[in-house]
Amino acid sequence: MHYSENKSHLIPKRLDAPPRFLLWDFDTVAAGFAGIGIGIIANNMPLGLLFSIAFVWAWVRTKAGRHPAYGFHFLYWHLPMNPFKRMPASARRTFIG
């Protein structure tokens, strides 16, 4: 029997899928809402829609071909906050103990 014919041990691919909002990944929708938020703050919705399209395009291009949780990795490395109290700072490279 060929290995592709035995389908009794297939592993589901959607078990650890990233959260989605309708058809899109949640981080892509968040990038779009960030652009719309800029439009609301500036009181200029066409500008907000342009920012939204630009943010989504840039985020999809940045995330292409990477891990599904790349957004969380990116935020952990580039934002100045540390929400994990027991985890060391991301810039720390050597550990003693």
C-alpha positions as CSV (number, residue, x, y, z in Angstrom):
1,M,0.0,0.0,0.0
2,H,1.3,3.4,-0.9
3,Y,1.7,5.9,2.0
4,S,-0.8,8.4,0.5
5,E,-3.5,5.7,0.3
6,N,-3.6,5.1,4.1
7,K,-5.7,7.9,5.4
8,S,-6.5,6.4,8.8
9,H,-3.9,8.5,10.7
10,L,-4.3,12.0,9.1
11,I,-3.5,14.8,11.5
12,P,-6.1,17.7,11.3
13,K,-4.6,20.9,10.1
14,R,-7.1,23.2,11.7
15,L,-6.7,22.2,15.3
16,D,-4.3,25.0,16.2
17,A,-5.6,27.5,13.5
18,P,-5.3,31.2,14.4
19,P,-8.5,33.0,15.4
20,R,-10.6,34.3,12.5
21,F,-13.1,37.0,12.0
22,L,-15.5,35.9,9.2
23,L,-13.0,35.2,6.3
24,W,-9.8,36.8,7.5
25,D,-7.3,36.1,10.3
26,F,-7.9,38.2,13.4
27,D,-4.6,40.1,13.1
28,T,-5.4,41.2,9.5
29,V,-8.7,42.5,10.6
30,A,-7.0,44.3,13.5
31,A,-4.7,46.0,11.0
32,G,-7.7,47.1,9.0
33,F,-9.5,48.5,12.0
34,A,-6.4,50.4,12.9
35,G,-6.6,52.3,9.6
36,I,-10.3,52.9,10.1
37,G,-9.6,54.2,13.6
38,I,-7.1,56.7,12.1
39,G,-9.9,57.9,9.7
40,I,-12.3,58.3,12.6
41,I,-9.8,60.3,14.7
42,A,-9.0,62.5,11.7
43,N,-12.7,62.8,10.9
44,N,-12.0,61.7,7.3
45,M,-13.3,58.3,6.4
46,P,-11.8,58.1,2.9
47,L,-8.4,58.7,4.4
48,G,-9.2,56.0,7.0
49,L,-10.1,53.5,4.2
50,L,-6.9,54.3,2.4
51,F,-4.9,53.7,5.6
52,S,-6.9,50.5,6.2
53,I,-6.1,49.1,2.8
54,A,-2.4,50.1,3.1
55,F,-2.1,48.6,6.6
56,V,-3.8,45.3,5.5
57,W,-1.6,45.1,2.4
58,A,1.6,45.8,4.4
59,W,0.6,43.3,7.1
60,V,-0.3,40.5,4.6
61,R,3.0,41.1,2.8
62,T,5.0,41.0,6.1
63,K,3.2,37.9,7.3
64,A,3.5,35.9,4.0
65,G,5.3,32.6,4.3
66,R,5.8,32.8,8.1
67,H,4.4,31.1,11.1
68,P,0.6,31.7,11.7
69,A,1.3,33.4,15.0
70,Y,3.9,35.7,13.5
71,G,1.8,38.7,14.7
72,F,2.3,37.8,18.3
73,H,6.0,37.2,17.8
74,F,6.4,40.6,16.0
75,L,4.5,42.4,18.8
76,Y,6.6,40.7,21.5
77,W,9.9,41.7,19.9
78,H,9.0,45.3,18.9
79,L,6.7,46.7,21.6
80,P,8.2,48.1,24.8
81,M,5.8,46.4,27.2
82,N,6.3,43.0,28.9
83,P,2.9,41.4,29.7
84,F,4.6,38.2,30.9
85,K,5.9,38.8,34.4
86,R,7.9,35.6,34.7
87,M,9.4,35.7,31.3
88,P,12.7,37.5,30.9
89,A,13.1,40.5,28.6
90,S,13.3,39.7,24.9
91,A,16.7,41.3,24.6
92,R,18.3,39.1,27.2
93,R,20.5,36.5,25.5
94,T,22.4,34.7,28.3
95,F,20.9,33.1,31.5
96,I,22.7,32.0,34.6
97,G,21.2,29.1,36.5
